[in-house]
C-alpha cells in the first residue's frame, strides 16, 4: 500500500510479522473469546514475545523505537484483528514515550527495559471524577515532604489499571503566584507503593477483557526521582506532547476497527443473496460500500500525515486531533453501515459487526473527546501555529 512505500525492509518485516500473527491466531478466535469473556492470556504472552510492548521504546533500552508512521501502521494492523489487543498496549506506549522523551536517564534505565518486555505495564492516571478534559482542574495533590512527595487523590477511567505496574500520574505540585493557576507535574508511581489501591472496576458496553478502574492514591510517598524529567511544573507540557502520540495511536486503532468492519460487510455482501443475486450486486449496497471505503482510506491517510508531522518534530496537536477526530467518526459511521448491510444479522452477537458497532463509540470519547479535538483544531487555525499544514492561499 502507498503509505508503506517509505518503510525500510526491517519495518516492513515487523509489520508483516504482526499481520501474519493477527491473521492466523487472532481473527479466527476473537468471536469465541468475546462470547465466552475469556481473557486472552496466550495472545498477551505472544505480544510480549514479539516485542510489541516495546514499540515506542528506544533500541538501547530493548525496544523497537519504531518511527511514528510505522507505529501507527502496526497499531492499525493489531486493531484490525481485535481492538482489545491494541487497547492493551496503547496507553502503555504513551507512558513509554513520555519516559523515553522526557524522563531522566535514571528513569529510562530503571523502567524502559522492563516495559519493553512487558514485565512493567504502564497506565495513565489523569482523569478524575470532576476533571476529564479539563485537566487543569484536577485535585490530586503531590505535597513535598523533605526529599519525597506525598500524593493524595482519586483517578478514574484508568485503562489497564488493574494489571498495570507503573502509573504515569498527573498531580498538582504548586500554584503560580501570578496567575493563580496550578502547576502540574507527572510522577512515575509504582503500583506496589503503599497507599495505591484499585477501588472499583467500570463495566463497559464493550472491551470487557480490558480492565478500566478507579485508583485511589492515599498518602502515597514517592521519591523526588519519581518526577518525570526530575523537575516539577512541567507536567502539562510533557503530557500534551505524549498525548499527541496517544491520539495518533487511537486514530490508527480506529482505522483498524473500520477496516475490520468493511471487511466483514464485504464478505457478508458477497455471500448473502436476495432477489436471485448476492446483495453486493445491488446498487444500494454498492453505494454504501463506496462511502465506507472512501472514509476508511481518508482516515488512514490523515493518520499517516499526523504521524509524519509528529515524527518530523513539527507541532502536531492540530493534526493529531484531526486524525483522531476523522478516524473515530469514520469508524463509527463505517461500523453502522456494516451493521446495515448485515440487516437483522448485524444485531446478533454471533456476527462480528455487532461487537464492532459497540466498540466504535470508545474512540469518539476516549483520548480526549471529539468536541475537545475540534476546539484544539479551531484554536490552531486562529493562532496560525500550524497554518502550513492547512495549505491556505496567501
C-alpha positions in Angstrom: 0.0 0.0 0.0 1.2 3.5 -0.8 1.6 4.7 2.8 4.1 1.9 3.4 6.3 2.8 0.4 8.8 4.7 2.6 9.2 1.9 5.1 12.5 0.1 5.1 12.9 -3.7 4.9 13.1 -4.1 8.7 10.0 -2.0 9.2 8.1 -4.0 6.6 9.2 -7.2 8.1 7.9 -6.2 11.6 4.6 -5.2 10.1 4.3 -8.4 8.1 5.1 -10.5 11.2 2.3 -8.8 13.1 -0.1 -9.1 10.2 0.6 -12.9 9.9 0.1 -13.4 13.6 -3.2 -11.5 13.6 -4.5 -13.3 10.6 -3.5 -16.8 11.9 -4.0 -16.6 15.6 -6.3 -13.7 16.4 -9.0 -13.2 13.8 -10.2 -16.9 13.8 -10.5 -16.9 17.6 -11.9 -13.4 18.5 -15.6 -14.3 18.5 -15.2 -17.3 20.8 -13.1 -15.3 23.2 -15.5 -12.4 23.2 -18.6 -14.6 23.7 -17.0 -16.6 26.5 -15.5 -13.4 28.0 -12.2 -15.3 28.2 -9.1 -13.2 28.9 -6.6 -13.7 26.0 -3.6 -14.6 28.2 -1.9 -16.6 25.4 -2.2 -13.7 22.9 -0.8 -11.3 25.5 2.1 -13.6 26.0 2.7 -13.7 22.3 2.6 -9.9 22.1 5.3 -9.8 24.7 7.3 -12.4 22.8 7.0 -10.3 19.6 8.2 -7.2 21.5 5.0 -5.3 20.9 5.2 -3.6 24.3 8.5 -2.0 23.1 7.1 -0.3 20.0 7.8 3.2 21.4 11.0 2.4 23.4 14.5 3.1 22.0 16.6 0.2 20.9 19.2 0.9 23.6 16.6 0.1 26.2 15.4 -3.1 24.5 12.6 -1.7 22.3 12.0 -1.3 18.6 11.9 2.5 18.6 9.6 2.4 15.6 9.1 5.6 13.6 5.7 7.0 14.2 4.2 6.2 10.8 5.4 2.6 11.3 4.0 2.6 14.9 0.6 3.8 13.5 0.6 1.0 10.8 1.3 -1.7 13.4 -1.4 -0.3 15.7 -3.9 -0.4 12.8 -2.9 -4.0 11.9 -3.4 -5.1 15.5 -6.8 -3.3 15.8 -8.0 -4.7 12.5 -7.7 -8.1 14.1 -9.0 -7.2 17.6 -9.2 -3.8 19.1 -8.8 -5.2 22.6 -5.2 -6.2 21.8 -4.5 -2.6 20.6 -6.0 -1.3 23.9 -3.6 -3.4 25.9 -0.6 -1.6 24.5 -1.9 1.9 23.6 -1.6 3.7 27.0 1.5 1.6 27.8 3.2 3.0 24.7 2.1 6.5 25.7 3.8 6.1 29.1 6.9 4.6 27.5 7.1 7.6 25.1 6.8 10.0 28.0 9.7 8.4 29.8 11.9 8.0 26.7 11.3 11.6 25.6 11.1 13.5 28.9 12.4 11.2 31.6 15.8 11.4 33.2 18.5 8.9 32.3 18.0 7.2 35.6 14.2 6.8 34.9 14.9 5.4 31.4 17.3 2.8 32.7 15.0 1.9 35.6 11.8 1.4 33.7 12.2 1.2 29.9 13.9 -2.3 29.6 11.2 -3.9 31.7 8.5 -2.0 29.8 9.9 -3.3 26.5 9.5 -6.9 27.6 6.0 -6.2 29.1 7.2 -7.1 32.6 6.3 -3.5 33.6 2.9 -2.4 32.2 2.2 1.3 32.0 -1.1 3.1 32.6 -2.2 6.7 32.5 -3.7 8.2 35.7 -5.1 11.5 34.5 -8.9 11.7 34.7 -10.7 12.4 38.0 -14.4 12.3 38.9 -14.7 16.1 38.5 -11.9 16.6 35.9 -11.9 14.9 32.5 -11.0 17.1 29.5 -10.1 20.0 31.8 -7.0 18.5 33.4 -6.1 21.9 34.9 -9.0 21.3 37.4 -7.5 18.1 38.9 -7.5 17.9 42.6 -4.8 15.2 43.1 -2.0 16.9 45.0 1.6 16.0 45.5 3.0 17.7 48.6 6.7 17.9 49.2 7.9 16.1 52.3 11.7 16.6 52.7 13.2 14.9 49.7 10.0 13.0 48.9 6.5 13.8 47.7 3.2 12.6 49.2 0.4 12.1 46.7 -3.3 12.1 47.5 -6.2 11.9 45.1 -8.5 9.7 43.1 -8.1 8.8 39.4 -10.8 7.2 37.3 -11.1 5.5 33.8 -7.6 4.1 34.2 -7.3 1.7 31.3 -5.3 -1.5 32.2 -5.1 -0.1 35.7 -5.7 -3.5 37.3 -2.9 -5.2 35.6 -0.5 -2.2 35.2 2.6 -1.9 37.4 3.6 1.6 36.6 1.2 4.6 36.7 2.0 7.8 35.0 0.2 10.2 37.4 -0.7 13.8 37.0 -0.8 15.9 40.2 -0.7 19.5 41.4 2.7 20.4 42.9 2.3 24.2 43.3 0.4 27.3 42.3 1.6 30.0 40.0 1.9 33.2 42.1 1.0 35.5 39.2 -1.9 33.6 37.5 -3.2 31.6 40.4 -3.2 28.5 38.1 -2.0 25.2 39.4 1.4 23.9 38.3 1.2 20.2 37.4 3.8 17.5 37.4 3.9 13.9 36.1 5.0 11.2 38.5 6.1 7.6 37.9 4.1 5.8 40.6 4.7 2.1 41.0 1.5 0.2 41.8 3.3 -1.6 44.6 3.9 1.6 46.5 1.9 1.7 49.8 -1.3 3.7 49.5 -2.1 2.8 45.9 -5.3 0.8 45.7 -7.7 -0.3 42.9 -11.1 0.8 44.3 -13.5 -0.5 41.6 -13.8 -1.6 38.0 -16.1 0.1 35.5 -18.3 -2.2 33.4 -18.4 -1.1 29.8 -20.6 -1.7 26.8 -17.5 -3.3 25.0 -13.9 -4.2 25.7 -14.9 -6.4 28.6 -11.4 -8.0 28.7 -9.7 -4.6 29.1 -10.0 -3.5 32.7 -10.9 0.1 33.3 -10.7 1.0 37.0 -10.7 3.7 39.7 -7.4 4.1 41.6 -7.1 5.7 45.0 -3.9 7.4 46.0 -3.8 7.8 49.7 -0.7 9.3 51.3 1.5 7.6 48.6 5.1 8.5 49.3 7.3 8.7 46.2 10.9 9.9 45.9 11.8 13.1 44.2 13.3 11.0 41.5 9.8 9.9 40.5 9.1 13.3 38.9 9.3 12.8 35.2 12.3 14.8 34.0 13.4 15.5 37.5 11.8 18.9 37.6 8.3 19.9 38.8 5.8 22.1 37.0 6.4 20.6 33.5 3.7 18.0 33.7 1.2 19.5 31.2 4.0 20.3 28.6 5.3 16.7 28.8 1.8 15.2 28.9 0.4 17.2 25.9 3.4 16.1 23.8 2.9 12.5 24.8 -0.8 12.6 24.2 -0.2 13.6 20.6 1.4 10.2 20.2 -1.5 8.6 22.1 -4.0 10.3 19.7 -2.2 9.0 16.7 -2.3 5.5 18.2 -6.0 5.9 18.9 -6.7 7.1 15.4 -4.7 4.2 13.9 -6.7 1.8 16.1 -10.0 3.4 14.9 -8.8 2.9 11.3 -8.1 -0.8 12.1 -11.6 -1.1 13.5 -13.1 0.5 10.4 -11.1 -1.8 8.1 -12.4 -4.8 10.0 -16.0 -3.6 9.7 -15.6 -3.0 5.9 -14.0 -6.4 5.5 -17.0 -8.1 7.3 -19.5 -6.1 5.3 -17.7 -7.0 2.0 -17.6 -10.7 2.9 -21.2 -10.8 4.0 -22.5 -9.0 1.0 -20.7 -11.4 -1.3 -22.4 -14.4 0.4 -25.9 -13.2 1.2 -28.4 -13.5 -1.6 -31.7 -11.6 -2.3 -33.8 -11.4 -5.4 -31.7 -14.0 -7.1 -28.3 -12.4 -6.7 -25.8 -11.7 -3.9 -26.5 -8.3 -2.3 -23.2 -6.8 -3.4 -24.8 -6.7 -6.8 -27.5 -4.3 -5.6 -26.7 -0.7 -6.2 -27.9 0.4 -2.8 -25.3 -1.8 -1.1 -22.6 -0.7 -3.6 -23.1 2.9 -2.9 -22.9 2.3 0.8 -19.7 0.3 0.5 -18.2 3.1 -1.7 -18.8 5.6 1.0 -17.3 3.3 3.6 -14.1 2.6 1.6 -13.6 6.3 0.9 -13.9 7.2 4.6 -11.5 4.4 5.5 -8.8 5.5 3.2 -9.2 9.2 4.1 -8.9 8.3 7.8 -5.8 6.2 7.2 -4.1 8.9 5.2 -4.9 11.6 7.7 -3.5 9.4 10.5 -0.3 8.8 8.4 0.1 12.5 7.8 -0.2 13.3 11.5 2.4 10.6 12.3 4.8 12.0 9.7 4.4 15.6 11.1 5.0 14.4 14.7 8.0 12.4 13.6 9.5 15.4 11.9 9.4 17.3 15.1 6.6 19.7 14.0 3.9 20.9 16.3 1.1 18.3 15.8 -1.7 18.9 18.3 -3.9 20.1 15.4 -3.0 17.3 13.0 -3.2 14.6 15.7 -6.5 16.0 16.8 -7.7 15.9 13.2 -6.6 12.3 12.8 -8.3 11.2 15.9 -11.5 13.2 15.0 -11.7 11.9 11.4 -10.7 8.3 12.2 -13.1 7.9 15.1 -16.1 9.5 13.4 -15.4 7.5 10.3 -15.1 4.3 12.2 -18.4 4.9 13.9 -20.1 5.5 10.5 -18.5 2.6 8.8 -19.4 0.2 11.6 -23.0 1.4 11.5 -23.1 0.9 7.7 -21.6 -2.6 8.1 -24.5 -3.3 10.5 -27.0 -2.0 8.0 -25.5 -4.2 5.3 -25.9 -7.2 7.6 -29.6 -6.3 8.2 -31.0 -8.1 11.2 -28.0 -10.4 11.5 -25.9 -7.4 12.3 -27.7 -7.0 15.6 -26.9 -10.6 16.7 -23.8 -11.2 18.7 -22.8 -14.3 16.7 -21.7 -11.8 13.9 -18.6 -9.7 14.5 -20.3 -6.4 13.4 -22.5 -6.4 16.5 -19.3 -6.2 18.6 -17.6 -3.7 16.3 -20.6 -1.4 16.5 -20.3 -1.4 20.3 -16.6 -0.8 20.2 -16.7 2.3 17.9 -18.0 4.9 20.4 -15.0 4.5 22.6 -12.8 6.2 20.0 -15.2 9.2 20.0 -14.9 9.8 23.7 -11.5 8.4 24.6 -8.1 10.1 24.5 -9.9 13.5 24.6 -13.5 13.8 23.3 -14.0 14.8 19.7 -15.6 18.1 20.8 -12.3 18.9 22.6 -10.4 17.9 19.4 -12.5 20.4 17.4 -11.7 23.2 19.9 -8.0 22.4 19.7 -8.2 22.4 15.9 -10.0 25.7 15.8 -7.5 27.4 18.1 -4.6 26.3 16.0 -6.4 27.7 12.9 -7.0 31.0 14.7 -3.5 31.4 16.1 -1.8 30.2 13.0 0.7 27.9 14.8 0.1 25.0 12.4 -1.1 27.1 9.4 1.4 25.4 7.0 -0.5 22.2 7.4 -3.6 23.8 6.0 -2.0 25.0 2.8 -4.1 28.2 2.7 -3.5 30.7 -0.1 -1.7 33.9 0.8 
